[in-house]
Amino acid sequence: MEEYKILIVEDIKAAHLLYEQALTNYNDNYSVKCIDRGKEALKELKYKKYNLIILDIDLPDIRGEEVLEKIREMGVNTPVLILTAFGQKSLVINVTEFGIHDYLLKPLDLDVLRDRVNEILLGNKKIVIKGKKSKSIPEIINHKEVEIDEDKKYLWKKKVKCPVCNHEFETYNYKNKSQVLIEKESDFHEVFEKIDPIMYDVYVCTNCYYAEVFQDFEKLSSENIKRISSEKRQTLSNFKEKRSIEDAIESFNLAIETNDLYEKVNESHLANLFLKKAWLYRNLKDYPREKENMQKALELYEKKYLTAKSINGMLSENGLAYLIAELSRRVGDYQKAHNYFKKVLNDKNIKDEKYIYNLAKKQIENLKEEESK
């Protein structure tokens, strides 16, 4: 049988093996090569022919749009399957002018990836998205977003009763441990293979819009119930349906609004809400808002560090110092980042915390590179 050569251009190296196994285990005739840089992909395509290119938009050296444009300028008419985060449809429209076969939203459903690749390679994928810079006649299509299967292994509905207004409603829940972890980023953000669990961390009452992380949703004192009941919250989001990333951000906004009403504010808990909201903005590539929320989280974490030196027992003193350093680096406060990284590396017991030690050592080197630029 014919061998199908597939080039995957994706910067997350942990995803390479995941995608390769998903495809080659499905079809022995698939030959997969993975590359993590756009410029390297262009060199590869100068000398080798492939049956399909799977191209991520968010590459570290040059953007996927530029890679696609240069591929077409080289006269390479290989089918291209675009990978993009959370339905950035306006971005997808920009790349269609150079001709793509389809696009998939990240995080990828591996079953859907296999199906799309199979359809394209066997010629069963009749829809080709084309635009003004494609030599073929343009076609207009209605492309549906990839839907998450309501597989109880990952995502299912759960009945919850609001402690504030006693309204009973259904909300989506997830099993974190059943998911494939692709990457854990340097600020502890975990990237999963199927769905983003952060989108479902907060339960929102569909009647009074009381919102809180699912672990603490029903843990309200009578005093806090009175405070929350006396204040009206409003939202345009519909939490009766599965959440979009914008709905997820709104759920965190409501949770932050709720926490501001508590009799005693827990700085670390509020900081966690701001940080997770920042991660959602990262998924949208909205870096100004990501930075804004990281800055708010940073202020609260530092306040907690200077008093209790812990985050609800989840991080040690060194873990919290590292997180403050890393967030400082990301928002551009290099002096503060340097000071806190040094606190971590100079601690006499830090080598007992090998994970934090190795992270701090690596990130202080990255800090030096950024400062030199």
C-alpha positions in Angstrom: 0.0 0.0 0.0 1.0 3.6 -0.6 3.0 5.3 2.2 1.6 8.7 3.3 4.2 11.2 4.5 3.0 13.7 7.1 4.9 16.7 8.3 3.8 18.1 11.7 5.0 21.6 12.5 4.2 22.2 16.2 6.3 23.9 18.9 5.2 21.8 21.9 7.6 18.9 21.8 5.6 16.9 24.3 2.8 16.9 21.7 5.0 15.4 19.0 5.0 11.8 20.3 1.3 12.1 21.2 0.2 13.1 17.6 2.7 10.7 16.0 1.4 7.7 17.9 -2.2 8.7 17.4 -1.6 8.6 13.6 0.8 5.8 13.1 -1.1 3.4 15.5 -4.2 4.2 13.4 -2.5 3.5 10.0 0.7 1.6 9.5 1.2 3.4 6.1 1.5 6.8 7.8 5.1 8.1 8.1 5.3 11.1 10.4 8.0 13.7 10.9 7.7 16.4 13.6 9.4 19.8 13.6 9.1 22.6 16.2 10.3 25.6 14.2 8.8 27.3 11.1 12.1 28.0 9.4 13.2 24.4 9.8 9.9 23.3 8.2 10.6 25.6 5.2 14.1 24.0 4.7 12.6 20.6 4.9 10.0 21.3 2.3 12.6 22.6 -0.2 14.0 19.1 -0.6 11.3 16.7 0.5 7.7 16.0 -0.6 4.9 15.3 1.8 1.3 14.2 1.4 0.1 16.4 4.2 1.4 19.3 6.4 -0.2 19.8 9.8 0.8 23.4 10.8 0.4 25.1 14.1 -0.2 28.9 14.0 1.6 29.9 17.1 5.3 29.0 16.4 8.2 30.5 18.4 10.3 31.8 15.5 7.9 32.8 12.7 4.1 32.7 12.7 2.3 29.8 11.0 0.6 32.2 8.6 4.0 33.3 7.3 5.1 29.6 7.0 2.0 28.9 4.9 2.5 31.9 2.7 6.2 31.0 2.0 5.1 27.4 1.3 2.8 28.5 -1.4 5.4 30.9 -2.8 7.7 28.0 -3.1 5.1 26.3 -5.3 4.3 23.6 -2.7 0.6 22.7 -3.2 0.5 20.0 -0.4 -2.7 20.0 1.6 -2.4 21.9 4.9 -4.3 21.2 8.1 -4.1 24.3 10.4 -4.0 24.0 14.2 -5.2 27.0 16.1 -6.3 27.7 19.7 -9.9 28.0 20.8 -11.7 29.1 17.7 -9.6 32.1 16.6 -11.8 32.3 13.5 -10.6 35.7 12.3 -7.0 34.3 12.3 -8.2 31.2 10.3 -9.8 33.5 7.7 -6.5 35.3 7.3 -4.7 32.0 6.3 -7.4 30.7 4.0 -6.3 33.1 1.3 -3.2 30.8 0.8 -5.4 27.7 0.6 -5.9 25.2 3.4 -7.9 22.0 3.6 -9.2 22.4 7.1 -8.5 23.6 10.6 -8.7 22.1 14.1 -9.0 23.8 17.4 -6.6 23.1 20.2 -6.5 21.3 22.5 -6.9 18.5 19.9 -9.3 15.7 20.1 -7.1 12.9 18.8 -10.0 10.9 17.3 -11.0 14.0 15.3 -7.4 14.5 14.2 -7.2 11.0 12.9 -10.5 11.3 11.0 -9.5 14.6 9.3 -6.1 13.3 8.3 -7.7 10.1 6.9 -10.3 12.1 4.9 -7.7 14.5 3.4 -5.1 11.8 2.5 -7.7 9.5 0.9 -9.3 12.3 -1.0 -12.6 12.1 0.8 -12.2 15.6 2.2 -13.9 17.5 -0.6 -14.0 20.8 1.2 -10.9 22.9 0.5 -11.0 26.4 2.0 -9.6 28.8 -0.6 -9.2 32.5 -1.0 -8.0 35.3 -3.2 -4.4 34.2 -3.3 -5.3 30.6 -4.2 -5.3 29.9 -8.0 -8.5 27.9 -7.6 -12.1 29.2 -7.5 -13.0 30.4 -4.0 -15.5 28.3 -2.0 -17.6 29.6 1.0 -18.3 27.0 3.7 -19.9 26.9 7.1 -17.3 25.3 9.3 -18.5 23.9 12.6 -16.2 24.0 15.6 -15.0 20.7 17.0 -17.4 19.7 19.8 -16.3 18.0 23.0 -17.8 14.5 23.4 -19.8 14.3 26.6 -17.7 11.3 27.6 -18.0 10.7 31.3 -14.3 9.9 31.3 -13.7 13.6 30.6 -16.8 15.8 30.8 -20.3 15.3 32.2 -23.1 17.2 33.8 -23.5 17.4 37.6 -26.5 18.6 39.6 -25.5 21.3 42.1 -27.6 23.3 44.7 -26.7 26.9 45.2 -26.1 27.7 49.0 -27.1 31.3 48.5 -30.5 31.0 46.8 -31.2 27.3 47.0 -31.6 27.1 43.2 -30.8 23.6 41.8 -29.0 23.6 38.5 -26.8 21.5 36.2 -23.2 22.3 35.5 -20.4 20.6 33.6 -17.7 18.8 35.5 -14.5 17.0 34.4 -12.1 14.3 35.5 -8.7 15.9 35.5 -6.9 12.6 36.1 -8.4 11.0 33.0 -6.8 13.5 30.7 -3.5 13.4 28.9 -1.2 16.1 30.2 0.8 17.6 27.2 2.8 20.2 29.0 3.3 21.9 32.4 4.5 25.4 31.8 6.9 27.3 33.9 4.2 29.1 35.9 2.5 25.8 36.6 -0.1 26.1 33.9 -1.1 22.6 32.8 -2.0 22.0 29.1 -4.2 19.0 28.5 -4.9 16.9 25.4 -8.7 16.9 25.4 -10.3 19.9 27.1 -9.0 22.7 29.2 -10.1 21.9 32.8 -9.7 25.6 33.9 -12.8 26.4 31.9 -14.8 24.3 34.3 -13.1 25.2 37.6 -15.9 27.6 38.6 -19.5 26.7 39.2 -21.9 29.5 38.5 -25.5 29.5 39.9 -27.8 30.1 36.9 -30.2 32.0 39.1 -28.3 34.4 41.3 -24.9 34.1 39.6 -23.0 33.3 42.8 -19.7 31.8 41.6 -16.9 29.9 43.2 -14.4 27.2 42.4 -16.1 23.8 42.5 -14.2 22.6 45.6 -15.5 25.5 47.7 -18.9 26.1 46.1 -21.0 24.9 49.0 -18.5 25.9 51.7 -20.1 29.2 52.7 -20.5 30.7 56.2 -23.9 32.1 57.1 -22.3 35.6 57.2 -21.0 35.3 53.7 -24.3 34.0 52.4 -26.0 37.1 53.8 -23.4 39.3 52.1 -23.7 37.6 48.7 -27.5 37.6 48.9 -27.6 41.4 49.5 -25.6 42.1 46.3 -27.0 41.5 42.8 -24.6 40.1 40.1 -25.3 40.4 36.4 -23.9 38.6 33.3 -24.7 38.2 29.6 -23.2 34.6 29.6 -25.4 31.6 29.4 -24.0 29.0 31.9 -26.7 26.5 31.0 -24.7 25.5 27.9 -21.1 24.2 27.5 -18.7 27.0 28.0 -16.7 28.9 25.4 -13.4 30.4 26.6 -15.2 33.8 26.9 -17.8 32.2 29.2 -14.9 30.6 31.2 -13.3 34.1 31.7 -16.7 35.5 32.7 -17.1 32.7 35.3 -13.8 33.8 36.9 -14.9 37.4 36.8 -18.0 36.4 38.8 -16.0 34.3 41.2 -13.6 37.3 41.8 -16.7 39.5 42.3 -18.1 37.0 44.8 -14.7 36.7 46.7 -14.6 40.5 47.1 -17.8 40.3 49.1 -16.5 37.8 51.7 -16.2 38.8 55.3 -12.5 38.0 55.2 -10.7 37.9 51.8 -8.3 35.1 51.2 -5.5 36.7 49.2 -4.0 33.4 47.9 -7.4 32.1 46.7 -8.2 35.4 45.0 -4.7 35.3 43.4 -5.4 31.9 42.1 -8.5 33.1 40.4 -6.6 36.0 38.7 -3.8 33.7 37.6 -6.2 31.1 36.0 -8.0 34.0 34.3 -4.6 35.1 32.9 -4.0 31.6 31.6 -7.4 31.7 29.7 -6.3 35.0 28.1 -3.1 33.3 27.1 -5.1 30.7 25.3 -6.8 33.6 23.4 -3.3 35.2 22.7 -4.6 38.3 24.4 -1.3 39.2 26.1 -2.2 42.6 27.5 -5.1 41.2 29.5 -3.0 38.1 30.4 -0.3 40.5 31.8 -2.9 42.6 33.6 -4.3 39.6 35.5 -0.9 38.2 36.2 0.0 41.5 37.8 -3.0 41.4 40.1 -2.2 37.8 41.0 1.4 38.8 41.7 0.5 41.5 44.1 -1.8 39.2 46.1 0.8 36.3 46.1 3.5 38.6 47.4 1.3 40.0 50.1 0.6 36.4 51.2 4.3 35.5 51.0 5.2 38.4 53.3 2.7 37.2 55.9 1.8 33.5 55.9 4.3 32.3 53.4 2.0 29.6 52.0 -0.9 29.1 49.5 -3.5 27.0 51.2 -0.9 24.3 51.8 -0.5 23.7 48.1 2.9 25.3 47.7 5.9 25.5 50.0 7.6 28.7 50.9 10.1 28.1 48.1 7.3 27.2 45.7 5.5 30.5 46.4 8.8 32.4 46.1 9.4 30.8 42.7 5.9 31.6 41.5 6.3 35.2 42.5 9.7 35.3 40.6 8.3 33.7 37.5 5.2 36.0 37.4 7.5 39.0 37.9 9.6 37.8 34.9 6.5 37.5 32.8 5.2 41.0 33.6 8.7 42.5 33.0 9.7 43.3 36.6 13.2 41.7 36.2 14.7 43.1 39.4 11.9 41.6 41.5 12.2 38.3 39.5 15.9 38.2 40.1 15.5 38.8 43.9 12.9 36.0 44.3 14.8 33.5 42.1 17.8 34.1 44.3 15.7 33.6 47.5 14.8 30.1 46.1 18.3 29.1 44.9 20.0 30.3 48.1 17.6 28.5 50.5 19.6 25.9 52.4 16.9 23.2 51.9 16.1 23.9 48.3 17.8 20.8 46.9 15.2 18.8 48.7 12.7 20.4 46.4 14.3 19.3 43.1 11.4 20.3 40.9 11.4 23.9 42.2 15.2 24.1 42.2 15.5 23.0 38.6 12.7 25.4 37.5 14.3 28.3 39.3 17.8 27.5 37.9 16.4 27.3 34.3 14.3 30.5 34.6 17.0 32.6 36.1 19.1 31.8 32.9 16.1 32.8 30.8 15.9 36.0 32.8 19.5 36.9 32.0 18.8 36.4 28.3 15.7 38.6 28.4 17.5 41.3 30.3 20.4 41.3 27.7 17.9 41.9 24.9 
